[in-house]
Amino acid sequence: MLFDTHAHLNADQFKDDLEEVINRAKKEGVNNIAVVGFDRPTIKKAIELAEKYDFIFACVGWHPVDAIDMTEKDLHWLEELASHPKVVALGEMGLDYYWDKSPKEIQKEVFRKQIRLAKKVKLPIVIHNREATADIVEILKEEGAWEVGGIMHCFSDSIEIARECIEMNFYISIAGPVTFKNAKMLKEVAEAIPLERLLIETDCPYLAPHPYRGKRNEPAYVKLVAEQIAGIKGLSVEDVAKATTENAKKLFGII
């Protein structure tokens, strides 16, 4: 009973063996997958997958790296998609100061517009953060993002930042890096954060957990994330799977 809350099955890396990937996930107990679209092609594919498979849901938004490409027409499109029965969140959205394709001010503007849209359509948001923590926290507070809450996707910050995000009505989503030997801070976060505020994800095809590090990631491997968190918290894998699935369904409004 696992829920991979952030997967990119809409990526080209899965175009040749998607059915096999999905079947492996089901065999490992992955009962739900949220496929995340972040630009025009991947959003379209996320919707297609959600319509084809009853256990797949879609998140739709504009990635900060591609913020410079987003038009007002795209924003209206996102608003239309928000009413789709299989769309459960807006995102991924946020700030990315590692890549320099989109200027910071444009990223911030697109981020704010999507938060405001989420509040309008009453959907939670999925946050992408790369080297931009202070600005992200500031914008979330200024825009009143607590009203819809959401997910701090692939969390990699400190316990203090995690707690600040939880106070703003966000869940902390942990991915494959928690299984890495040198992931001391992330393991501390996994231990400290209450189970009722945790989610698990793969971010596949990226960030494969140990022992698949450096290889293509896939939803079946979310079980390795659950196992690692269970070990850190002294719980059973079943307890972690059950709680994180219930958290995801509550956030996404899935009955």
Buried (B, 14 or more C-beta within 10 A) or exposed (E): EBBBBBBBBBBEBBEEEBEEBBEBBBEBBBEBBBBBBBBBEBBBBBBBBBEEBEEBBBBBBBBBBBBEBBEEEBBEBBEEBBEEEBBBBBBBBBBBBEEEBBEBEBBBBBBBBBBBBBBEBEBBBBBBBBEBBEBBBEBBEEBEBBEBBBBBBBBBBBBEBBBBBBEBBBBBBBBBBBBBEEBEEBBBBBEBBEBEBBBBBBBBBBBBBBEBBEEBBBBBBBBBBBBBBBBBBEBEBEBBBBBBBBBBBEBBEBE
